[in-house]
Amino acid sequence: MSSLANSISFDAGMMWVELLDGRRLGVPLAYFPRLLNATPEARMSYTISGGGKGLHWDALDEDISVEGLLQGVGDRTSAPHRSAA
């Protein structure tokens, strides 16, 4: 069963995703630099897409899947972390 987003809110360092099943998922904004660096107004200009499966910010060019959030996946567009040799 996939979880679907109902709404989103933000505080100083977190994005809070309210799911239709009643859960509230907190995600550090540091996982998503575009959201971290955006104005509060830009953060709140989102669309819930795919019937609740995705979160989209047109002006920020940001797309996040709810399933990815539940799996702990952050921004995949940033440079990968260097592994220790």
Order of alpha helices (4+ residues) and beta strands (2+ residues): beta-beta-beta-alpha-alpha-beta-beta-beta-alpha
